Amino acid sequence: MITKTFVSSESPGARRAGAGGMPCQGVYYAREGTRPRVAMITTHYQIDFSEHYLAEFMAERGIGFLGWNTRYRGYESQFVLDQALVDIGVGVRWLKEEAGVEHVILLGNSGGCSLMAAYHSQAVEPCVRPGIGMAPAPGIDDLIPGNAFISLAAHLGRPEVITAWLDPAVLDERDPTLTDPELDLFDPENGPPYSAEFLARYRAAQVARNHRISAWAKAELARVEAAGFHDLPFSVQRVWADPRMVDATIDPSNRAANATYRGTPATANRSGGGLGHDTSLRNWLGMWSLTDSQCSAAEHLAKIKVPAIVVNADADAGVYPSDADGIYDGIAADDKQRLDLPGDHYFAEPAGAREKVADVLAGWIGERFPVGGE
């Protein structure tokens, strides 16, 4: 039987809310009557990971599991990286000091990979800047590093994923109905299949769109600050336009063609929702901008020298083999592995996929750490 312990806490710089809620909350899973010596912790930029799909599977295998949320659960548009890292540190410290865990495994799942990598990076070699115009987060230089790192069905970071998904055919950010036909992914004249020349132009134009939004956000932030305002919300449209979503022969895997997490790409791209839909000038620069954000995994993966494993879901509709390859190549550890396992993004399909992932991860952990507990 698995016990579930609700864990909540204040965080340096973030007090209990007036209504009573704590900024940091999560659930700790362990086999009944045991105190695991090894435990995993996982967190996302905004998604609630307290009931993560792997939690009970790992606990059944003798590995504690803390599904943890920072103060930004559900509030990605307000996200500030160094403050979130402090909140993750609260969870790691709870595992060490309250749960009696000796070895903490950092699990970077989906978008959370770059976040957990940033946590470890800051813990071993401080590098994370505070939010624009803000003082460093209290406690940012007092983080406990992880003992191992796992990347699971993950991409290379917030700036990278939104750029890869941006529709570069958008002619006017204020009017998403206007389209450049020369860059229209959904015009049959362009493909699929897509020529190498079209893909090169398309990818370059995606980067250019990110840079245009960033340049506008910087200028607009200066303008509104001069008028006495702190920030300005805005929305990014048409963000389901990665050519790999349409043509599964690009960056090939076992995924279905013409599919995203929200249906067909053409439909999802005009849905009015998606990455960066709810953002602001400060949030864009701090999270999504290729030029300014530190929510990119690359600089942080280079500081991961603890044992690491990168697991890719072979039928993922939005994370691709090259993402896993990039994460694996970026990790500095000598002890690192790269695997593909059957499954969609959440390993909900095929039947038994989650058990397979748990078996693989438990075996990998058990080869490196004493898993047994009291």
N, C-alpha and C positions, 0 to 999 in steps of 0.2 A: 504493500500500500504506500502511496505517495502522500506526504504531508505538504501542505501549502501554507506558508507563513507570509502574511502581509507585512511589508516593510515600508515605513515612511519616515522622512526626516527633513529637517531644515537643511539648508546648505549655506556655506559662507556667502554672505551677500544676498541670500534669499530666505526670508523668514516665512513662518506659517501665515497663510492668508487669513484675512479677517473672518471669513466664513468657516475657517477651520482646516482647510486642506493644506497638506504639506507640499512643497515644491517638488520633492523627489519621492517617488512612489514605485513600488514593484512587488513582485511575489517571488518568494524563495521556495524551491522545490527540492525535496530530499526524500530518500526512502525512510519510512517510519522507523523511529528508534535509532537512527544513525546520525553521525556528524561527519559528513564527507571531508576528506583531506584535500580533495580537488573539486573546484567548482568553476562553472562558466558564468560570465556576465555578458549580456547583450543589450544594446541600446540603439535607438534610431533618432534621426533628427527631429521627427515629429510623431511617428507612428507608435501606438501603444504596444510595447513588447512584453508587458507583464504576464500575458498568457501565451507566450510564444509557442509555436507548434512543436518545437523540439524539447520543451521543458520537461515534460513527464517522461519522454523517451530516454533522455539523458539521466534523469533521476533514477529511473528503473535500473540503469546500468551502473549505479553507484557514484555518479558524478552530480554534485549539487548544481543547481541552475537558478540564477537570479535574473529574471526578466525585469529590466529596469527602465524607468522613465525619468527624464530630466524635467526641469520647469517648462520646457518647450513642447511637451506632448500636446499635439493639436494646435500648436502656435508657431508653425514654421516661419511665418512671415515676420516674427519678432526674434528669430534665432540669432544668438550671439555665441560664437564658437568657444571662446575661453570660459564663459560662464557655464556652458553645457559640459565642458570637460571637468570643471570643478564638481558638478553634480554627479558625473560618472565616478569621480574619485570618492564621493560619499558612499556609493554602492560598493566599490572595491574595498574601501576601509571597513564597511560593515561586514563583508565576507571574512576579512582577516580577523577583525577584533571581536565580532559578535558571534559569527557562525563557526569560528575556529578553523577556517580553511587555510591550508598551508600554501597551496598553489592555485593561482587565479588564471583562468584561461579567458582571453578576450575574444569574443565571437563577433565578427563583423559581418552581419547578414544584410544582403541587399544594399540599400543606400547607407546602412550603418557601418560598412567596411571602412570608408574614409574617416568616419567619425571616431571609431575605435582605434584606428591607426593614428589619428591625431592625438588621441588620449595617451597612447603609449609613447609617441614621439615627444610630447610635452613632458611626460614623466621622466624620460631618460636624458633629454637634451632640450631644455625649454626653447621654444621657437615661435609660439603662437602669439600673434598680436591681439591687443584688445579691440573691441568694436570701435568704429570710427568716432573719434572725439571722446572716447570713454577711458576711464582708468582701468588698469589691469584688474581682472576679477580676483577678489579675495580668495586665497587658497590655491591659486593657479600654479604656484611653485612648490606645492606640497602634495603632489600626486604619487601614488604607489604604482610602479610599472607592473604590467602583466608578466606572467611566467611563460606564456605561449600565446600564439595568435592564430585564429581560424578565420578564413574568408569563405563565405558561403553564398553562392548565387549572387555575387556582388559585382558592381561596376567600379570605375576608377574615381568617382567623386561627383559632387553636385555640378560643378562647372562643365565637366566632361559629358555627363549624361544629358544635361539639357541642351548642350551644343549639338551633340549627335542626333538629338530628336527634333531640334528646331527646324521649322519650315523656312528655308531661305528665299522662297518665292514671295514672301510677304513684302509688299511694296511700301506699306504705310502702317506703322505700329498702332495708329489710331483708327485704322479702318482695315480689319483683317480680311475683308472680302476682296481686296485688290491683289491680283496675282501676276507675277512675271511668268509668262508661258514658257520661257526658255529654261526656267528652273522648277517647273511644276512636276513634282514626283508622280502625280496622279493623271497626267496627260499621257494617253497611250502613245503619242508621238515620241515621247522620251523613253518609254519602256514600261514594264520590264520585257526583256532584259535591258539593263542600263549599260551604256558604253563606258569604257574606262574614262573617256574624256568627259562625259556627263558627270560621272561620280566625282572626278577631281574638281570640276567646277562647283558642283553641289556642295562638297565638303568645305571648300574654301569659302563659299558664300555663307555657309552656316557659321563659320568662325567670324566672318565679317559682321553677320547680324548680331552675334554676341558682343562684339566690340562696339558696334553702334549703340546698342542699348546701354553698355557700360559708360561710354563717353557721354551720352545723354544724361544718365543717372548722376554722374559726377557734376556736370554743369547745372542740372536741375537742383541737386542738393545744395550747391553753393547759392543758387538763386533763392530757394525757399528759406535757407538759414539766414540769409541777409534780410529777409522779411520777418524774421523772428519765429519761423516754424522749425520744428525738429526733423520732420520727415514727411513723405508723401506716398500714399499707397498707389499702386498701379497694377495692371494685369498684363501678362504675356500670353498671347494667343497662338494657336497653331503649333503645338509642340508634340505632335505624334507623327513625325515625318522622317524617320530614319529609313533609308532605303532597305536596310536589312529587315525591317518590318514587312515590307512588300515582297521582296525577293529573298527567299531562304537559301538561295545558292551563294549569296554574299555572306561571308563569315559563316560557313555552313555548319548546321547542327541538326538535331532531330526535330526541331520546332516546325510548326505548320507555317506555310506561306500566307501572306496577306492577313496577319493577325497581330494584335497588341493585347495588353491587359484590359483594354476597353473595346474590344470588337475589331472590326476592320480598320486599318489605318486611315482611310479616307473619311470614314464616319467619325472616328475618334478625333481626328485633326480639326474637325469643325464643331466639336462638342462644347467648346467654351471652357473646358477644364483641362487640368494636367499640371505638369511641373511648372512652377513659377507663376501659376495662375493668380495666387494671392501673395503678392510681394510688395516691396516698397523700395525707395531709393537706397536706403541703408542696407536692407536685406538683400537686394540684388547684388550690391557690391561685396557684401560680406559672405554670400553663399554661392551665387550663380555666375559671377563674373570670371571670365578666363584670366583677366589681368589682375584682379584684386583679391579674389577669394582664397582662403586657406582651407576650404573644404574639399580640396583635391588631394587624393591619396598619395601622389608621387613623392612629395618631399617627406612625408611621414613614413611611408613604407621603407624608405632608405635607412631609417633608424631602428627598424625591427630586426633584431639579431637573435631573438629568442626563437625556439622551435616554431615553425609555421606550416600550415597546410592550406591549400587553396582548392576548394571544391566547387565545381561548376555543374549546374543543372543542364542536362543535355537537350532538353526540350523547352528551355526558357524563351518566352516570347519577347523579352526586353533586355536580357543580359546575354552576352554572346561569348563564344570561346576566346576571342581576342581580348575581351575584358579580363577574363581569368588569366590569360597569358601575361597581360600587362601587369596585373597585380603580382603574379608569381615572379616575373622578372624584376619588379621593383623592390621586393623584399630582400633585405641584406643578409638574412640568416643563412648559415651554412646548412643547417638542418631544415630543409623545406621540401614540400611535396606538392604536386599538382594532379588532381583527379577530376574525371568526369563521371557523374553518377546519373542514372535515369531519373527523370522527373521534370515537372514544370517548375515555375519560379518558387512555388511554395512546397514543392515535393508532395502535393496533394494527390497527384497522379504520376505513375501508375500505382496500383495497390501495392502496399508494402514499401513504397519509396522512402517514407520517413524512418521506418525501422532500419532500412539499409543505411541511410545517412547516419543514424545514431550508432549503429554497429561499427561503421567505419571510423567515426570520430572517437568513440569510446576505445576502440582498439588502438588508434593512434595515440591517444592520451595515455592509455595504460602502458604503452611501451616506453613512456618518458617520465611518468610520475606515479607515485604509489597511490592508487585510487582508493584503497580500503579505508574505512572509517570505523568509529566506535560502534 
